[in-house]
Structure formats: C-alpha cells, structure tokens
Amino acid sequence: MAKVIIPTPLRKFTGNQRSLATSGVTVKEAITDVASSFPDLQKHLFDTNGNIRDFVRIYVGEEDIKVLDNESTRLSEDSVVSIIPAIAGGSDKNLQQ
C-alpha cells in the first residue's frame, strides 16, 4: 500500500498519526481515502468542488504532482505521498523600516 505523510499542522485531524496507508491507485484516490477516514481533514485538503485545494502541494517521492499527472498521478505499492500545506502569516512590519 502507498503511504501518505501527514504534515505536522494537520496531524491534529488524524489523531496525531504521522502517516497513513492507502489503497488508492492515484493521488486523488489516496488523498480522498485519507480524508474520508478523517472527515475534519477534508476541508483543509479539498475545495467545495471536491478538488485538491490549489495551495496544497502534493509530492510523490520528490516530485511535485504538478510536473507529473496532477491528481491522476498513479501510485505504486511503495509510493510515498507527501502533503505540503501552504505556510502563510507573519508581518511585513520589519520590512517597512
């Protein structure tokens, strides 16, 4: 089974699990499988149309799925899928000085 790595900010929605096994054969199926097991995770990964949110980056191994087949990227038994949520925040206060 492929493995999905859960980033630290999202682990509170998966009972603090670092990774989850999935039987999904594509990235979309794998992420959907994980999110269906943890419904609180869905709103952080999917938009209202059921698509993976634009600001969430997904990697298979070291490759961004954007350079592969996006959500249709096929997974093998030993694939490692990493979810990388956008990091935002902070202030430009120091930049204005």
N, C-alpha and C positions, 0 to 999 in steps of 0.2 A: 504494500500500500504506500502511496505517496504520503509525505509528511508536510503539514502546514505549520510554519513557525509563527507563533503569535507574539507580536511586539509587546513590550512591557506596558505601554499605556492602555492596551486592550485586554490585558490578562484579567483585569477585574471582572470582565464579562464572561470569562471562560473558567471561573473557579481557580484562577492563578495557574492554569496549565500553560506551559511554555510551547508545547507543540501538540498537534492532534493528527492522528492517522485519518486518511480519507480514501474512499474507494472511487472518487471522481476521476474520470479519464481525461478531462480538460480542466484548465484553470477555473473556468466559470463553475463547473460542476463541483470542484474541490472546495471553492470558497462558499458556494451555496450549501454544500453538505455541512461545512463547519458552522455557518451562520444558522442553519436550521436546527442544529443541536444546541445552539446558544442564541436564542431569539434577541436578547439585548444587544448582541453584536451586529445584527442586521443593519440597523440604522447608521452605524459607523462605516459600513462597507458598501452598502447599496443605496442608490437613489430611489426616488419614488417609482421609477420605471423598471426597477429590478436590475439595473446595470451597475457594475462596479463604479463607485464614485471616481470622478476624474482626478481628485487629489490623492487618491490611494494608489501607491505604486506596488506592483506585484512583480516579484522576480521568481524565475525558475532557475535554480542554481545561481549563477552570477549574471544571468541575462534578464533584462527588463522585458516583460512580455510585449511592450510596445515595439520592440525590434524583432519579435517572433511573430506569432499569430494572435496577439492580443488575448482576449478571453478564451479563444478557441485553441490556444496552445495545448498540445497533447502532453500528457504526463505518463511517465513510466512508473513501475513499482518502486524505484529508488529515487524518484524526483523529490526535491526539497523546494517547497514553495514558501517564499517569504513575503509577508505583508509589511509594507513600509508606509505608515500614515504620514501625512504632511505635518511638519512641525512649524508652528506659527506663534507669533506673540512677541513680547518684548516691546521696547520703545526706542524711538529714534532720538530721544532727549539728548543723549550724548553726542549725536551727530550734528546737532544744531549749534553746538558751542564753537 
